[in-house]
Amino acid sequence: MAGSARDDDLVSDQERARAPRQVKSARRTAQILELVASTPSGMSLADVARALGLPRSSAHALLSDMTESRLLEAQPSSASP
């Protein structure tokens, strides 16, 4: 059943504007899950960003959200201080 005009009024312009970005984030999240699943040894932030052509800041935000949501588990860095 199609939504009524009143239902459409309940969705704000701000929510409509945010929808494409949310879809893009969902797509990127799926890409990260596929990438990480194909790499059992794990990947660094830089590896994920490079493999998917993302800015490090975007990869960091997505990976942080995914870790908080328990979709991924962060491992301690193996880099020396």
Secondary structure per residue as TSV (DSSP state, phi and psi in degrees):
chain	resnum	aa	ss	phi	psi
A	1	M	-	360.0	131.6
A	2	A	-	-72.5	149.6
A	3	G	-	-72.1	150.3
A	4	S	-	-81.0	167.8
A	5	A	H	-60.8	-34.6
A	6	R	H	-63.6	-40.3
A	7	D	H	-60.2	-40.7
A	8	D	H	-63.0	-33.7
A	9	D	H	-66.3	-23.5
A	10	L	T	-75.2	-16.9
A	11	V	S	-92.0	118.2
A	12	S	-	-74.7	160.9
A	13	D	H	-60.1	-36.0
A	14	Q	H	-63.5	-41.8
A	15	E	H	-65.9	-39.3
A	16	R	H	-63.4	-40.6
A	17	A	H	-68.0	-31.8
A	18	R	H	-79.3	-23.0
A	19	A	H	-55.1	-48.6
A	20	P	H	-60.3	-36.8
A	21	R	H	-66.5	-39.0
A	22	Q	H	-65.9	-38.8
A	23	V	H	-64.7	-41.5
A	24	K	H	-62.7	-41.9
A	25	S	H	-64.0	-40.4
A	26	A	H	-63.0	-41.3
A	27	R	H	-64.3	-43.4
A	28	R	H	-66.6	-37.8
A	29	T	H	-61.0	-44.2
A	30	A	H	-63.0	-40.9
A	31	Q	H	-63.1	-40.8
A	32	I	H	-65.0	-44.2
A	33	L	H	-60.1	-44.2
A	34	E	H	-62.8	-43.3
A	35	L	H	-63.7	-49.3
A	36	V	H	-66.0	-38.7
A	37	A	H	-63.4	-29.0
A	38	S	T	-85.2	-0.4
A	39	T	-	-128.9	81.0
A	40	P	T	-57.7	-25.8
A	41	S	T	-77.3	-7.7
A	42	G	-	93.4	168.3
A	43	M	-	-141.3	150.2
A	44	S	-	-85.7	167.0
A	45	L	H	-55.5	-46.4
A	46	A	H	-61.7	-39.8
A	47	D	H	-61.9	-45.0
A	48	V	H	-64.3	-48.0
A	49	A	H	-59.0	-45.8
A	50	R	H	-65.4	-45.3
A	51	A	H	-63.6	-33.8
A	52	L	H	-102.1	0.3
A	53	G	T	66.7	35.2
A	54	L	-	-102.7	149.8
A	55	P	-	-62.9	146.2
A	56	R	H	-57.1	-36.3
A	57	S	H	-63.9	-38.9
A	58	S	H	-68.6	-44.5
A	59	A	H	-61.3	-42.0
A	60	H	H	-61.4	-45.8
A	61	A	H	-61.8	-45.3
A	62	L	H	-65.1	-45.7
A	63	L	H	-64.7	-37.2
A	64	S	H	-63.6	-45.5
A	65	D	H	-62.4	-40.9
A	66	M	H	-67.7	-35.0
A	67	T	H	-69.5	-44.5
A	68	E	H	-61.6	-34.2
A	69	S	T	-83.9	-0.3
A	70	R	T	64.3	27.7
A	71	L	S	-81.4	-27.9
A	72	L	S	-131.9	160.1
A	73	E	-	-121.8	126.8
A	74	A	-	-79.8	140.2
A	75	Q	-	-109.2	148.5
A	76	P	-	-58.9	145.2
A	77	S	-	-66.7	142.7
A	78	S	-	-95.1	2.2
A	79	A	-	-71.1	144.3
A	80	S	-	-80.9	146.6
A	81	P	-	-68.9	360.0
